[in-house]
Amino acid sequence: MHLRRLSCLVASAALLASGCGASGDGGSESSPKSTSTEETGPAIGGKAVLSKLRGSVALIDTPIGSGSAVLTDDGYLVTNAHVVDPFDVADVTFDGDDPMLDVDVVGVDLAADIAVLGPVETDHDQVPIEDSDGLDQGSDLFLVGFPGDQQDPEVTITTGVLSRRREAKGWGLHFLQSDTKIAPGQSGGALVDDRGRVIGISGLSDEDDYALSLSGGDVVDAVDRIIAGKGSDWRPAPRDAKERSASFRMAGSSDYRILYFPASDDARRVTVGLDAPRPLVELDDVGLYPLAWNEAAYERNLSDGGATGDGSEEDLPEPTEPDPDGRWTFELEAGYPAMLYVGTDVDEETPLKVTTTQPFAVVAGDPEPTPLEAGGDPVEGALGYLDSVSVSEIDLEEGDRVDILASSAIGDVAFT
């Protein structure tokens, strides 16, 4: 397990924490199923659904992956936040069209895992995102998007039924659980009923591989917030960098800081110096795979299970040896950003100073704690792709006992 995976709270998740019994439980629980019998037109079947949606669903590409999006009112594209995070632009391709490059990300709602891009100018049909009124348990559903290998982008469709409705309690979010097949690249795609209505945005699956799609009503609410400038306080990856040194206070061996090297047209070498006892340094691509590290970070990775989870050295880069001055030199690939994780293998508060020969931006520096009051209101926050931890602090006296509840609407939470 490399340094990135040592965070105290899981990234790309909305968070809620409370102390001493304050309310705010999360997670997915069943909620009453719809009993509405409202008719919205005749069933049209999968072939007609695909024909109707083919031009209204787009492929989204970023430097670290791909996903799907739905073209909706006023030329805006709706997808999952985790599809575009941490980038503020993405490439958009409709079935049979040339890519639209560097389409702006308007904003994100990390709690709902929704992002809005655009607006784009296109002749493709815009489709409304609707609530799932009239949809009963057992109703036929379809997922339309761009999962799997998309060297030659082609929209796909899978089918299933509505298994049940689920609610993330404490968050006001509702999900439609179905047995439609969901695969990487489908995130942000359309959940469609058998009358051709887009009634949700796909993006999650549970431990039993059921697809979980955010309900259309919640999607529309999130989109409205984002367009109104009331989405999450989100920091996308910087496009340029100026710093060549920075100083931090490390809380212990599980703490780390993240430095970001924006993409460059040219391959570069970066030499890194760390002034700290038993320093840990690791260079990752933005997909979080280790490209290089020092001996201490390499050994930490193996002790935590390695890339294969069994302590294996398979596919791991060999550790980089320091130069006579105790510095490490790494390669930065042309055309791709990279992230540098720095820390120390000391289990106590320790100062750390980092210097580099290439400019960087600090994307996860020393955290600012949020006050948490025992028995008070829950504290909410959000972690984006480039965030490492969310820190809350509470005043206690010797002998006090505190029960802490931490939950997320869209992911697991770990805390320490």
ABEGO torsion letter per residue (X at the ends): XBAAAABABBBGBBBBBBBGGBBGBBEBBBBBBBABABBAEBBAEAAAAAAAAAAABBBBBBAAEBBBBBBBBGGBBBBBAAAAOABABBBBBBBGBBBBBGBBBAEBBAAAGBBBBOBBBBABBBBBBBBABGBBBGBBBBBBBBBEBAABBBBBBBBBBBABBBBBBGAGBBBBBBABBBBBGABGBBBBBAAGBBABBBGBBBAAGBBBBBBAAAAAAAAAAAAAGABBBBBBBBABBABABBBBBBAEAABBBBBBBBBBABBBBBBBBBBBBGBBBBBBBAAGBBABBBAAAAAAAAAAGEAAGAGBABGBBBBBBBBAAGBBBBBBBBGBBBBBBBBBABBBBBBBBBBBABBBBBABBBBBBBBBBBGBBBBBBBBBAABABBBBBBBBBBGBBBBBBBBBAABBBBBX
